[in-house]
Amino acid sequence: MLLQKLRTTDAASEVEDTDAASEVEDTDAASEVEDTDAASEVEDTDAASEVEDTDAASEVEDTDAASEVEDTDAASEVEDTDAASEVEDTDAASEVEDTDAASEDTDAASEVEDTDAASEVEDTDAASEVEDTDAASEVEDTDAASEVEDTDAASEVEDTDAASEVEDTDAASEVDRQLDGEKYELMKYLKKLVSMQKNVSTEIGDGYADIARTDIAFLHFDLLVRKLVKFMKNQRERSPMR
């Protein structure tokens, strides 16, 4: 709207300048006509009087010309003012464009900062994922180590069980040896008892021999029962270990 007004003012100023120039030309032409008429009148009438009149007319024309020149100067100043106003408007428009450009630069810088911030967030996320991966790896390592320890513990338990079984087997073997020894002693005693009975029947008579064999039999039977009870007791106590 401002540019349109300036253009309208410029157009009006140009019209005024054209009119002023036309008036100057008309004045010059009139002045020339008057000068020609004055020269002709000088010839016909009193030259001095006509010269004075011509001088006066010339002064009037000079005054008009000066006035028109002043008007032209004023119009020129108006044009200069308009041109300066246009320059100022152009400068203002340029400043607006500069402001827009600066705003765009600021927006671009803001976008760059936003991009940098987003990049930093992505870097932080990537670092967090790496830490999570490391933590998961450590957990897996811990689990693997725990499994190894569990395996070692299980292996130790198995070894202990095997050693315990070996000890139990050794103990059972020892019990078997002891029982075998007691069985051997018991059989040995029974053989001795049978031998003693035969000797008694041989050394004394038949009547006394029967009594002697009976006494010896009861005596040895009592011993035999005690040995058998002890043997059975030992066997019963040791059999659960087997």
C-alpha positions, 0 to 999 in steps of 0.5 A, a space after each residue: 500500500 505504501 509503495 502504491 502511494 509512493 508511485 502515485 505521488 511520483 506520477 503526480 510529481 512527474 506531471 507537475 514537473 512536465 507542467 512546470 517545464 511546459 510553463 517555462 517553455 511557454 514563458 520563454 516563448 511569450 518572452 521571446 514574442 514580447 522581446 520581438 514586439 518590444 524590439 518592433 515597438 522600439 523602432 516605432 516609438 520612443 526607444 527609451 520608454 519602450 526599453 523601460 517598459 521592456 525592462 519592467 516586463 522583463 523583470 516581471 518575467 524574471 520574477 515569474 521565472 524565478 518563482 517557477 524555478 522555486 516551484 521546480 526546486 520545491 517539486 524536486 525537493 518533494 521528489 527527493 523526499 519521496 525518493 528518500 522515503 522509498 529508500 527508507 521503505 526499501 531499507 525497512 523492507 531489507 531489515 524485515 528480510 534480514 530479520 526473516 533471514 536471521 529468524 530462519 538462521 535461528 530456526 536452522 540453528 534450533 533444528 541443528 540443536 534439536 538434531 544434536 539433542 536427538 543424536 545425544 539421546 540416541 547415543 545415550 540409548 545406545 550406551 544404555 543398551 550396551 550397558 544392558 548388554 554388558 549387565 546381561 552378559 555378566 548375569 549370564 557369566 554369573 549363571 554359568 559360574 553358578 552352574 559350574 559351582 553347582 556341577 562341582 558341588 554335585 560332583 563333590 556330593 557324588 564323590 562323597 557318596 562314592 567314598 561313603 559307599 566304599 566305606 560302607 562296603 569296607 565296613 560290610 567286608 569287615 563284618 563278614 570277616 568277623 562273622 566268618 571268624 566267629 563261625 569258625 570258632 563256633 564250629 571248632 568248639 563243636 568239633 572239640 565237644 564231640 571229641 571230648 564226648 568220645 574220649 569220655 566214653 572211651 576212658 570210663 565205663 559204660 554206666 559212668 560214661 553215659 552220666 559223664 557224657 550227659 554232664 559234659 553235654 549239658 555243660 557244653 550245651 550251655 556254653 554253646 547256647 551262650 555262644 550262639 546267642 552272642 553270635 546271633 546278636 552280633 549278626 542282627 546288629 551288623 546286618 543293617 549295615 550290610 
